[in-house]
Amino acid sequence: MPELVFPLDSSKKFTDQQILGHNRWHYAIPPAVTVKPGDTFRVHCREWFDGAIVNDDSAEDILNAPLKTVHTLSGPFGVEGAEPGDLLIVDIVDVGPIPQEDSGPLAGQGWGYTGIFAKANGGSFLTDQFPDAYKAVWDFHGHTATSRHIPHVSFTGMIHPGLMGTAPSKDLLGTWNAREAALIATDPDRVPPLALPPEPEHAVLGGLTGDAFTAAAAEAARTAPPRENGGNQDIKNLTRGTRVFYPVFVDGANLSVGDLHFSQGDGEITFCGGIEMGGFIDLHVDLIKGGMETYGVSENAIFLPGGDVGPRYEKFLAFSGTSVTLDGEQRYLDSQLAYQRACLHAIDYLSKFGYSPEQAYLLLGAAPVEGRFSGVVDIPNSCATVYIPTSIFDFDVVPGKDGPVQIDPGIGAPHAAF
């Protein structure tokens, strides 16, 4: 096993650990640990809400999820010799649930969860159609997940970090804050908001204290979106065997990681759409000096996705959508709208078998479904598609002359509303 450089004690809160991580992006957060190019090391990661979501049959915890506290990130990890303009090579050697803890109160101890967030507290990809909070708890059986809240389904997880990235420079952080503030100003009262401005309340900033903490907390960026540094990209194929090339903006690179998922559908469409868990990740790091200019990388990460692990599905049932609203309004090549419509078509279809729409929606967020932009040039309609593996169901989900099988939907997905 690689050296454990960032341990977490499951009996303690994230802020009470031996080494303190962070939940905001800022250039001044010092490295929690320093490693060398060529090192392989193990990192423990806490579930993104630090235990606020529990294994029960209620969705009150999702309804009241403390969004100001996320994400609980492990790091930063300084890399000796890394300088702005370099490319940081990060290999995901291994990743999994909390080691040797197959039961307990924390997500990652033999279970995880998926949540549809309430429109008034974060929202989701389909928030206008699903404005309330719902939850599904998933049990882990080795590499397989099942749920009492969505019965008749099991699938192999493609475990991955939802969030990994390098620290921004002072100038890059200023760019983020300025452009996101300008977006918020276009509709400052929107629910859910257009973006999340800096929020000092509940900020965790690693080793910063005193005046340095106060100054950084006032401008540190929230970790919710993906940005130039990677960040919360939620790419399900970023699993074992993946190599990532991250741009370096500060001395040491200051890599951070967290938000582990046991599985996820493309798009993480319920917002809390993967099967969230705590766990571990083994990383190997190296450097390409001057790599950003050499390879024309200025504002993005490059990936070699892990191709030799994870589930292998041969048969899919696919649903398409176009850029026409539910009210029949034509939009011009709106690929996001087209993907929303494809997802809604899949939800409508699965509901014919006995699932509630919310169960079907949670399933699309958690299972390894594939989402694709299938046509983006044929004016005025974009076409997007969502592919569902048929073998994850224990009944025949393909259309037939006898009509859909009627399954027992079980206790259903827990629901909570404001």
Beta strands, then each sheet from edge to edge (+ up, - down):
strand 1: 3-6
strand 2: 33-35
strand 3: 40-45
strand 4: 74-79
strand 5: 87-97
strand 6: 111-116
strand 7: 133-141
strand 8: 144-146
strand 9: 155-156
strand 10: 160-166
strand 11: 226-227
strand 12: 230-231
strand 13: 243-247
strand 14: 255-261
strand 15: 271-276
strand 16: 279-288
strand 17: 302-304
strand 18: 316-322
strand 19: 370-375
strand 20: 383-389
strand 21: 415-416
sheet 1: 1+ 3+ 16- 5+ 13- 17+
sheet 2: 2+ 4+ 14- 10+ 12- 11+
sheet 3: 9+ 8- 7+ 6- 15+
sheet 4: 9+ 8- 7+ 21-
sheet 5: 18+ 20- 19+
end
